[in-house]
Amino acid sequence: MAQTVKIDNSITVGTLAEKLDIPVSVIITELMKNGVLATVNERIDFDTASIIVGELDVEAELELNEEKEEVTKRKPKLEAGVGDSRPPVVAVMGHVDHGKTSLLDAITGAKVASGEAGGITQHISAYQTEHNKRLITFLDTPGHEAFAAIREHGAHLTDLVVLVVAADDGIKPQTLEAIRFAKKADVKIIVAINKIDKEGADINRVKQELSENELMPEEWGGETVIVEVSAKNKQGIDNLLDMVLLVADVEDLRADEKTAATGLIIEAHMEQGRGPVAIALVEAGILRKGAFMVAGGTYAKIRNLEHTSGKEIAEAKPSTPVVLTGFKELPRFGDEFLVVPSEKEARSKASSASAKGGAEGKQDMTGGDLIRIIDKKNKVTELNIVVKADVQGSLKSVIDSLRALNTDEVAVRVVGSGVGNITETDIHLAATSNSIIYAFNSGNSDTIRRLAVRDNVSLRAFNIIYELIDDCKQELSARLEDEIVRTDLGRLLVKGIFKIAKEEVICGGEVTKGVISVPSRAIVFRNDEQLADVVTTKLQRGPQETKEVQTGEMCGVSFSTESRLDLQEGDRIEFYKEETVTRTL
Ligand code: GDP
């Protein structure tokens, strides 16, 4: 190959075109040929980029960028003696149903609800609790996918992971995912073996499994702190919090309070009367009400500054989870925020960020996605999916395209995703989470297909992205509730009563409007008062039974009624039809 091009771990389509000195459209077309839909500002990973440039007869060379690699790790510590000590930020993770939520409730419920104004009324993703007069910040990271986003965009904010493992269930796929994420982000893990009150609890077996997964318990000569708890009985909670503070002390967590405030947007949503509302975590500096802030492609003059407990505050120190209002537009999950001296600077920084495509690469998960996952009370019907694709770029495109189908009623929930062939772990994950596996250009062997059949997992493999999206669209459509469509038919003026029985009325009258027909329903009015809603059972023109009668014609009608209906001459009957219509997206 004649030419060589140096590419970072990832690169935007536009920059790649620039480097190769060719039109962007050529890159986009090549990507499409490979099943990747990407726009000029979207990032593609090195593997994808190297395939594309290879097809253009150029060789790609990986340019390792140490600084960028660091993003997935925690921020380097401040030098000894510099900065101010700050509370630890703890992410609680674990396999579904192992008791993450219960544990968080047990930790925060008792303490937060008693003191703070309002307490925690809704399920939010960050809050603080006090233990031994010291603060601890908790991040709820529902599902490993959300954590993946946090890890990518700001793992340096998480100091510790509390890994919840149910004593009666042991290590499961999402436990392993959590371990992997925490290790990759270089974050310390404290294991909380939960549900020790349960009959089937087998603490030793869990410890054995942990030791087999690089988490050797301290008592067995390893370094992993393990705390036995029961979220249900609130047993071991204080001990767990002691351990969190102990491990935090060893880490010597500090932040500089004197710099301009910075941090991360961890949730964003629209609220009636308040506009865009963001939940953010302060990382450094002190955030004050009235400050000007830029976050990704948007900016704010902080109108309301509240602690996530609901209390209004004048300022927030590092590690404080806060609720902010005053944004011009909704910031995005994963956007870093920065306080600047003036509105002018905030505006100009925001507009140059959005010109660059906003927070590049931060579209993996939107605030909306996170809220959907977090808010269990939400009425959104979710379709769990596991997505596999041949390369990172197409995986992102597939996931983005499927998420674009989400509405307020139905939404995909990506339980797992990855590059490469479908594996036994994928089948297992799909089976336990009741997910459909969508595979795009991913291999699947006979063994895998047999496993899928055995475990009742629907495995859907596609080579054309639009077909995959269509299939998912149909699945989501099938989860939409049917719509009942009502059509008005016509009106009858009652001119004679033939029979009034307990649950039946037969009358005669003139059709004064529209066309009445059977089967149908009807509402009976006397003057303007509604008397009953009845079912039309028979229609007669003279002695002949008929299906419909036009305006101006006389007819006899039989109705079935719920209770005795004393119909009178002069009553008005409005006929209508109700049809159940299946909706589609
Ligand atoms: P999550 O999916 O990890 O957030 O799990 P949840 O907190 O929703 O808990 C799942 C189920 O386990 C619920 O029915 C809880 O009541 C139950 N559970 C949680 N913690 C305990 C515990 O310590 N003991 C017992 N017996 N049940 C628990």
Boltz pocket constraint, residues with backbone or C-beta under 6 A from the ligand:
constraints:
  - pocket:
      binder: B
      contacts: [[A, 94], [A, 95], [A, 96], [A, 97], [A, 98], [A, 99], [A, 100], [A, 101], [A, 102], [A, 103], [A, 194], [A, 195], [A, 196], [A, 197], [A, 198], [A, 229], [A, 230], [A, 231], [A, 232], [A, 233]]
      max_distance: 6.0
